[in-house]
Amino acid sequence: MAPQPPSRRPTYPLAHAFRKKPRRLPLVLRFAKGAVHDIIAVPVILHSLFTVLIVYLDTHVWRSINIPSTIIPSLSIVVGLMLVFRNSTSYDRFWTGRNCLTTIGTSVRNLARIILVNSHDKDGRASESEKRDTERVVRCLVAILYAIKHNLRAEFNIPPASLASLPPQHNAFSRSQPASRRPSYVDRTASTPITPSASTPLLSDSAATLQNGDGTPPTQKDEYISLLPEGLMGYEDQGLGLPLQLTVLLESYIRRGVDRSWFHAPLASQMSVQINSLVDSYGKMETIRSTPIPVAHLIHQKQVLALFTCVLPFAIVDDYGWWSVLIVAIVAFTLYGIEGIGVQLEDPFGYDRNDIKMDGIIEDTRQEVMVLLDEWRASHEGRAVGGMFD
């Protein structure tokens, strides 16, 4: 018998986005790591206890509290339609968000490829400052991915420009950065140094309200330290997102490339189209993040689910007795589980196991672009071996 080929394993590209290990248990036996049981446990238990009360009253207190079972099909149709609408809407948000992230990654790949191949004159030469400029803008490309991810999660990562007039001891960002990356803050308004005290607020302007989505103060992420330009400060406290701020740097680089005769007009136009596509996709992701399901629908859906599972015990108590508790628990588990899946898919940009794997997808794109950048740098230093930029 011919030897069997080894089972295919994920190749290095997309290694972070792929699932890396086989499932140890069949999905039917999984009750954690991606399941919604923690979300639906409380309503299932409450409805089960309510059914216990109904069965006890029917058995020991009153002769019968049964209602006609014909009411159940009418209610079940309404419940089914509402759950189908909720889940289809939530999955559409999930799928749209994933496609937008793919579009952003594709734009970053295209821009990195065009920039690295064309960032020199017709003789293939570029000055050291121009090389540094090119490397800086390619790193900004990767930083855009992380900025989009953190902005969608309401996490702010670089010091606001409004803090530039405050001394370092008043700035929470400066304490979280290495000394080589801390911006210099000069108080341009005070005639004497400000001595911090317990009653002195950290911030004296609009930056004081800048917080992450969970209410924690913003801190600089390690991944930004190596990607953002030296001393870059943000305007998130004034309403300008970091992704849009970085795209301005990209557009400025394209303009400089045109002035240096690196990019002819059609190529520069194509690069601007890629940036526009990136911003457009980010805007769609912002729309998903900032537009929840209407609260009227959520309220009515919860009430209809509760009504159906509360009426169900009255319709089956005479026929099934104490078995009604198990039946109601199964029905509640099914219906609330479907509703719980919709809740998780409604905002697909967080840290839940069912959310989009933004961390892995962005890390894969970063790996690709940084390898291209390393090979580009090696080709200019005369030590490239792959011939990628020959």
C-alpha positions, 0 to 999 in steps of 0.5 A, spaced: 500 500 500 502 506 498 504 511 503 498 516 505 500 523 504 500 527 511 494 531 513 494 538 510 496 543 515 495 551 514 500 554 510 504 560 514 500 565 510 494 566 514 496 562 519 493 566 525 486 567 522 486 559 521 483 555 526 490 551 528 488 545 532 482 540 531 476 540 535 477 535 541 470 534 542 464 534 537 460 540 537 454 537 540 458 536 546 461 543 547 458 547 552 463 552 553 468 556 548 463 559 543 457 556 546 451 561 548 449 557 554 452 562 559 447 568 556 441 563 556 442 560 563 438 565 567 431 565 562 432 557 562 432 556 569 427 561 571 422 558 566 423 551 568 422 553 575 415 557 573 413 550 570 415 547 576 410 551 580 405 550 574 405 543 575 405 543 582 399 547 582 395 543 577 397 537 581 396 538 588 392 545 589 387 545 583 384 540 579 386 543 572 389 549 570 390 547 563 388 551 557 387 549 550 393 547 546 391 550 540 394 557 542 401 554 541 401 554 534 399 561 533 404 563 538 410 559 535 409 562 528 410 569 531 416 567 535 419 563 529 418 569 524 421 574 529 427 569 531 428 568 523 429 576 522 433 577 528 438 572 526 438 573 519 439 581 520 445 579 525 449 575 521 448 580 515 452 585 520 457 579 521 458 578 514 458 585 511 463 586 517 468 581 515 467 583 507 469 590 509 475 587 513 477 583 507 476 590 503 481 594 507 486 588 508 486 588 500 487 595 500 493 595 504 496 590 500 495 593 494 498 600 496 504 596 500 505 593 493 505 599 489 509 603 494 515 599 495 515 597 487 515 604 485 518 608 490 524 610 486 526 614 480 527 612 473 534 609 475 532 605 481 535 610 486 532 614 492 535 618 497 536 616 505 530 621 507 526 618 501 527 611 503 525 613 510 519 616 508 517 610 504 518 605 510 514 610 514 508 610 510 508 603 509 508 602 517 502 607 517 499 602 512 499 597 517 498 601 523 491 603 519 489 596 520 490 596 528 487 603 528 481 601 525 480 595 530 481 599 536 477 604 534 471 599 533 472 597 540 472 604 543 479 603 545 484 609 544 491 608 543 495 615 542 496 621 546 491 626 544 494 633 541 490 637 546 495 634 551 501 637 548 501 643 553 501 639 559 507 637 563 509 629 563 506 628 570 499 630 567 499 625 562 497 618 563 500 616 556 507 618 558 507 613 563 505 608 559 511 609 554 518 608 553 522 614 554 524 614 547 517 614 545 514 619 549 512 626 546 515 632 549 510 636 553 511 644 554 506 648 558 505 654 553 500 658 558 503 657 565 508 662 567 510 657 573 511 649 573 505 646 575 505 642 581 501 635 581 497 634 587 491 629 589 486 635 587 489 636 580 485 633 575 489 629 570 486 633 564 483 640 564 480 640 557 475 635 553 481 630 553 478 629 560 472 625 557 477 620 552 476 613 555 475 606 552 469 603 551 469 599 558 470 606 561 478 605 562 483 610 561 486 610 554 493 607 554 498 606 548 498 599 545 505 596 544 503 594 537 503 602 535 510 603 538 513 600 532 508 602 527 506 610 528 511 615 526 515 618 531 511 623 536 505 622 532 499 625 536 492 624 535 485 628 535 480 622 538 478 627 543 476 632 538 472 627 534 477 625 529 479 617 528 486 615 528 484 611 521 482 617 518 488 621 520 493 616 518 490 616 511 491 623 510 499 621 511 498 616 506 495 621 501 500 626 502 505 621 501 502 620 494 502 627 493 510 627 494 511 621 490 508 625 484 512 631 485 518 626 485 516 623 479 515 616 482 508 615 480 504 618 474 497 620 474 493 614 473 497 610 478 496 616 483 489 616 481 489 608 482 492 609 489 487 614 491 482 610 489 484 604 494 485 609 500 477 611 498 475 604 498 479 603 505 475 609 508 469 607 505 469 600 508 471 603 515 465 607 514 461 601 513 464 598 519 463 604 523 455 604 521 455 596 524 458 598 530 454 604 532 447 602 529 444 597 534 438 593 532 432 598 534 430 597 541 423 596 540 424 590 536 428 587 542 423 589 547 418 586 543 422 580 541 424 578 549 416 579 551 414 574 546 419 569 548 417 570 555 410 570 553 410 563 549 415 560 554 410 562 560 404 560 556 407 553 554 406 550 561 399 551 561 398 547 555 401 541 556 401 540 564 395 535 563 398 531 558 405 531 560 405 532 568 412 533 571 415 531 564 412 538 562 418 541 566 423 538 561 419 539 555 419 547 557 426 547 559 428 544 552 424 549 548 426 555 552 433 552 551 432 552 543 429 559 543 433 563 547 439 560 544 437 562 537 436 569 540 443 569 544 446 567 537 443 573 534 445 578 540 453 575 539 453 576 532 450 583 532 456 586 534 462 582 530 468 586 532 469 585 539 473 579 543 467 574 543 469 567 540 464 568 535 466 575 533 470 576 527 477 574 528 480 581 527 486 580 531 489 574 527 487 577 520 490 583 522 496 580 524 497 576 518 496 582 514 502 585 518 506 579 517 505 580 509 507 587 509 512 587 514 516 581 510 515 585 503 518 591 507 524 587 509 525 584 502 525 592 500 530 594 505 534 588 503 534 590 496 536 597 497 542 594 501 544 589 496 543 583 500 536 581 497 536 573 495 529 572 493 529 577 487 523 580 489 524 587 488 530 586 482 
